[in-house]
Amino acid sequence: MSLLDVPAISRGEFLARQTRLAAALDEAGVDAFIAEPSASTAYYFNISASYELSERPYLLMISRDAQVSYLAPKFELGRIERLPLVAENVHVYAWPEEESPYKVFQEQVPYDSIMLDEHARFMIAAGLMNAGIDVFPATTQINSLRAVKSDAELAILKGINRFTLELVRSVQQCIEVGMTQGHVTEAAEGLFSAAGVGAGFWSIVLFGDEAASPHGSHDGAGRVLKEGEFVLIDIGSSLHGYGSDVTRTILPKKGKVSHRLMDAWHLVHAAQGAALEKMVEGTPCAAVDKAARAVLDAAGLGDAFTHRLGHGLGLEMHEHPYLNGANMEESLLMNEVATNEPGVYVIGEFGIRLEDAVVVGKEQGQVLTGRRAKSPWEP
């Protein structure tokens, strides 16, 4: 059975999500939740962010009693009605070109107060407020509904992340001194495409001192791998809309680096292990970041760890929760998924990062890729 042979989210799960959102709205005392096509509408209604936004609002709504509706340009209804919206008894509010969509909302939509999705553009908030609607930002409780993953979501995330790690191991077999960063990227993209998940492909491939900038440069495809250099591969794709995000700092099978670089690799690995121990229910997000940072601080490399430890992973590559040293307000919830990706970056010399997505557990976190890296030769 293929790692990618995992069912998509069922209709029943979409409807259950809508019910949970409606209950949260009722508890908050707000009439409805509104979102533009985004990860949020993909989660609640199966309407993905691929719908191209314009100055003409297309707003999906759900009320505190779970009534789903949308406000859309009248001339676009033929196209919109063909979208794979999952809901029951949908109410449609169509606005003609010669009228303001916000005036139509004010006159026809029975909501005086709304909670606006965090992805919605400012023009939407301004238009609704100018129409006399009370607009509130989505609360932490609303955001946590999507952050906590169901069994079906975890199965998809596990499948695509494990597949991605297997792909990294396959790519490693091809890497040789003299290859360019572009060659490695092309090899990885080819493997994803052959497996049928090439559409969501993205990658960062960095050699040696190029990796001292965590996300590299825009003109590094021609950089050639030299003897004694690490290869940093940060790579992913998507399955049923859910993403993978895996980073390994590796060597060709017979490659060697200096003792200093190997020591740095093992320190990053130890920092990742320290953070993993903290990825349990109830831990403040800041404490997870600080656990990894303490290992590198003790070795004198704390200043070389220049970014946060990690971020949530799901329908978006970066979503709640965010693991940074200042985030004391958020604590980890059971079945949230977040990346654990400490790194060390020394400008002009090298960069090392190791990353796995982790499911938050009650007593310990579960690494979605199946296992952490063992060495630069065993990713």
C-alpha positions in Angstrom: 0.0 0.0 0.0 1.4 3.4 -1.0 2.0 6.1 1.6 -0.2 8.3 -0.5 -3.1 5.9 -0.6 -5.1 7.8 2.0 -8.8 8.9 1.7 -9.6 12.6 1.3 -11.8 14.3 3.9 -15.4 13.0 3.9 -18.6 15.0 3.5 -19.6 14.0 7.0 -16.4 15.5 8.4 -17.0 18.8 6.6 -20.5 19.0 8.1 -19.2 18.2 11.6 -16.7 21.0 11.2 -19.5 23.4 10.4 -21.4 22.3 13.4 -18.4 22.9 15.7 -17.8 26.3 14.2 -21.5 27.3 14.7 -21.3 26.2 18.3 -18.2 28.4 18.9 -20.0 31.3 17.3 -23.0 30.8 19.5 -20.8 30.7 22.6 -19.1 33.9 21.4 -22.4 35.6 20.8 -21.7 36.4 17.2 -24.2 36.0 14.4 -21.9 34.5 11.7 -18.4 33.7 10.5 -17.3 35.1 7.2 -14.3 34.1 5.0 -13.0 34.7 1.5 -11.7 31.6 -0.4 -8.7 30.6 1.7 -7.5 27.7 3.8 -10.4 28.4 6.1 -13.0 27.9 3.4 -11.1 24.8 2.3 -11.4 23.5 5.8 -15.1 24.3 6.4 -16.6 24.2 2.9 -14.2 22.4 0.5 -13.7 25.7 -1.4 -10.0 26.1 -1.8 -7.8 29.2 -1.9 -7.2 28.6 -5.6 -10.3 30.7 -6.4 -8.8 33.9 -7.6 -9.7 36.9 -5.5 -10.6 40.2 -7.1 -12.2 43.5 -6.1 -15.6 41.7 -6.3 -16.2 40.0 -3.0 -17.1 36.3 -2.8 -17.9 35.7 0.8 -18.7 32.3 2.4 -20.7 32.5 5.6 -22.0 30.2 8.4 -24.3 31.3 11.1 -24.5 30.4 14.8 -27.3 27.9 13.9 -25.1 26.4 11.1 -26.8 27.9 8.1 -24.3 28.1 5.2 -24.7 30.9 2.7 -22.6 33.0 0.4 -22.6 36.5 -1.1 -21.3 36.5 -4.7 -21.4 38.6 -7.9 -24.5 37.7 -9.8 -22.8 37.3 -13.1 -20.4 34.8 -11.6 -23.0 32.5 -10.2 -22.7 30.0 -13.0 -19.0 29.5 -12.2 -19.4 29.5 -8.5 -22.3 27.0 -8.5 -19.9 24.5 -10.1 -17.4 24.7 -7.2 -17.4 21.6 -4.9 -19.0 23.4 -1.9 -20.0 20.9 0.8 -23.0 22.1 2.8 -26.7 21.6 3.2 -29.5 24.0 2.3 -27.2 26.8 1.0 -28.6 30.3 0.8 -27.3 32.5 -2.0 -27.1 36.3 -1.9 -26.3 37.6 -5.4 -25.3 41.2 -6.0 -25.6 42.9 -9.5 -22.7 44.9 -10.9 -24.5 48.2 -10.5 -24.9 47.8 -6.8 -22.6 47.7 -3.8 -22.1 44.2 -2.4 -22.0 45.7 1.1 -25.3 47.4 0.5 -26.8 44.1 -0.6 -25.3 42.5 2.5 -26.8 45.2 4.7 -30.3 44.9 3.2 -30.6 41.1 2.7 -28.2 39.2 4.9 -29.7 38.8 8.4 -26.4 39.2 10.4 -25.6 42.3 12.5 -22.4 41.0 14.0 -19.8 38.8 12.2 -16.5 37.2 13.0 -14.1 37.7 10.1 -11.5 35.1 9.1 -7.9 36.1 9.7 -7.2 35.7 5.9 -9.8 38.2 4.8 -8.6 41.4 3.2 -8.9 44.7 4.9 -11.3 46.0 2.1 -13.8 43.3 3.2 -13.7 44.4 6.8 -13.9 48.1 5.8 -16.9 47.5 3.5 -18.8 45.6 6.1 -18.1 48.1 8.9 -19.1 51.0 6.6 -22.4 49.1 6.1 -23.0 49.2 9.8 -22.0 45.6 10.6 -20.2 44.8 13.8 -16.9 43.1 12.7 -14.7 41.1 15.1 -11.5 39.3 14.3 -11.5 35.5 14.6 -10.7 34.5 18.2 -8.1 32.0 19.5 -10.9 29.5 20.1 -12.0 29.8 16.4 -8.4 29.4 15.1 -7.9 26.4 17.4 -10.7 24.5 15.7 -8.6 24.2 12.6 -5.3 23.7 14.4 -6.4 20.5 16.2 -6.3 17.8 13.6 -8.8 14.9 13.2 -7.8 11.3 12.6 -8.5 11.7 8.9 -6.3 14.8 8.7 -3.5 13.1 10.6 -3.6 10.1 8.3 -3.2 12.5 5.3 -0.4 14.5 6.9 1.4 11.3 7.9 1.2 9.9 4.4 2.6 13.0 2.6 5.3 13.7 5.2 6.6 10.1 5.2 6.5 10.0 1.4 8.5 13.3 1.4 11.2 11.9 3.7 11.4 8.8 1.5 11.9 11.1 -1.5 14.7 12.9 0.3 16.4 9.6 0.9 16.0 8.7 -2.8 17.5 12.1 -3.9 20.4 11.6 -1.6 21.5 8.5 -3.6 21.8 10.8 -6.7 23.9 13.6 -5.1 27.5 13.9 -6.2 30.2 16.6 -6.0 29.9 18.7 -9.1 26.1 18.7 -9.2 24.3 22.1 -9.0 21.5 23.1 -6.6 19.2 23.2 -9.7 20.0 19.6 -10.6 19.0 18.4 -7.1 15.7 20.4 -7.3 14.9 18.9 -10.7 15.5 15.4 -9.4 13.2 15.9 -6.5 10.5 17.5 -8.6 10.6 14.6 -11.0 10.0 12.1 -8.2 7.1 14.0 -6.8 5.5 14.3 -10.3 6.0 10.6 -11.0 4.1 9.9 -7.8 1.2 12.2 -8.8 1.8 14.9 -6.2 3.9 17.2 -8.2 1.3 20.0 -8.3 2.1 21.1 -4.8 5.9 20.7 -5.1 8.2 23.3 -3.6 11.8 23.0 -2.5 14.9 24.8 -1.1 18.2 23.2 -2.0 21.4 24.8 -0.6 25.0 23.8 -0.7 27.7 24.8 1.8 27.8 28.5 2.6 24.6 29.1 0.6 22.7 27.5 3.5 23.9 30.2 5.9 20.8 32.1 4.6 18.0 29.9 5.8 15.9 30.2 2.7 18.8 30.8 0.3 18.9 33.2 -2.6 16.9 33.6 -5.8 19.8 33.1 -8.1 21.6 30.0 -6.6 20.4 27.3 -9.0 23.8 27.2 -10.6 25.8 26.8 -7.4 28.0 23.7 -7.6 28.5 21.2 -4.8 32.1 21.0 -3.6 34.0 18.4 -1.4 33.5 18.9 2.3 30.1 20.7 2.0 26.7 19.9 3.5 23.5 19.8 1.4 20.5 21.3 3.0 17.2 20.1 1.5 13.9 21.7 2.7 11.1 20.2 0.7 7.5 19.4 0.5 4.3 18.9 -1.5 0.6 18.3 -0.7 -2.0 15.5 -0.6 -5.7 16.4 -0.6 -4.6 19.9 0.2 -2.5 19.1 3.3 1.2 19.8 3.2 4.5 18.2 4.0 7.5 20.1 5.3 10.7 18.2 5.8 14.3 19.4 6.1 17.5 17.4 6.2 21.1 18.5 6.1 22.9 15.6 4.4 26.0 14.4 2.7 26.6 12.3 -0.4 27.0 8.7 0.6 30.8 8.9 0.7 30.9 12.6 1.6 32.9 14.0 4.5 33.0 17.3 6.3 35.2 18.8 9.0 34.9 17.9 12.7 33.5 21.4 13.4 30.6 20.9 10.9 29.9 17.5 12.3 29.8 18.8 15.8 27.4 21.6 14.7 25.2 18.9 13.0 25.0 16.9 16.2 24.2 20.0 18.3 21.2 20.8 16.0 20.1 17.2 16.3 20.3 17.5 20.1 18.3 20.7 20.0 15.6 19.1 18.0 15.4 16.2 20.5 15.1 18.6 23.4 12.2 20.4 21.7 10.5 17.1 20.8 10.3 16.2 24.5 8.4 19.4 25.1 5.8 18.9 22.4 3.1 17.7 24.7 -0.3 19.0 25.5 -0.3 22.1 27.7 3.3 23.2 27.0 3.5 27.0 26.2 4.7 27.4 22.6 7.5 29.6 23.9 8.8 26.8 26.1 9.2 24.5 23.2 11.3 27.0 21.3 13.4 27.8 24.4 14.2 24.1 25.0 15.9 23.9 21.6 17.5 27.2 22.0 19.0 26.3 25.4 21.0 23.5 23.8 22.5 25.8 21.2 23.1 28.6 23.8 25.1 26.2 26.0 27.4 25.4 23.0 27.8 29.1 22.1 25.7 28.9 19.0 22.5 30.5 20.3 23.0 33.6 18.2 23.3 31.5 15.1 19.8 30.1 15.6 18.1 33.0 13.8 14.5 32.0 13.4 11.6 30.5 15.5 11.6 26.8 16.2 8.5 26.0 14.1 5.0 26.6 12.9 1.7 24.7 12.5 1.2 22.6 9.4 -2.0 21.5 7.7 -3.9 23.1 4.9 -1.4 25.9 5.1 2.4 25.5 5.2 2.5 28.0 8.0 -0.5 28.2 10.4 -1.3 28.1 14.1 0.4 27.3 16.5 3.6 29.3 16.1 6.6 28.1 18.2 8.6 31.2 19.0 10.2 32.4 22.3 7.7 35.2 22.7 4.5 33.2 22.3 3.5 32.7 26.0 -0.2 33.1 25.3 -0.6 29.9 23.3 -0.1 26.4 24.7 0.0 23.3 22.7 -3.3 21.3 22.2 -3.7 17.6 21.8 -3.4 16.6 18.1 -2.1 19.9 16.9 0.7 19.5 14.3 3.8 21.7 14.3 7.2 21.6 12.8 10.3 21.2 14.9 13.1 22.8 12.9 16.1 24.2 14.8 19.0 25.5 12.8 22.5 27.0 13.0 23.6 29.6 10.4 27.1 31.0 10.1 27.4 33.6 7.3 30.0 32.8 4.8 30.5 29.3 6.1 27.6 27.0 6.5 23.9 26.4 7.5 22.4 23.3 9.2 18.7 22.7 9.8 16.7 19.6 10.7 12.9 19.5 10.5 10.1 17.1 11.2 6.4 17.7 11.6 5.2 16.5 15.0 1.8 15.6 16.4 1.3 16.9 19.9 0.6 14.1 22.3 -0.4 13.7 25.9 2.9 12.3 27.1 5.1 12.6 24.0 5.0 14.0 20.5 4.8 11.7 17.4 7.1 12.4 14.5 5.0 12.4 11.4 7.9 11.4 9.1 8.3 8.1 11.1 11.7 8.9 12.5 14.2 11.7 13.0 17.5 11.9 11.0 20.2 9.6 12.4 23.2 11.2 10.7 24.1 13.2 7.6 24.4 9.9 5.8 21.1 8.5 7.2 18.4 11.2 6.8 
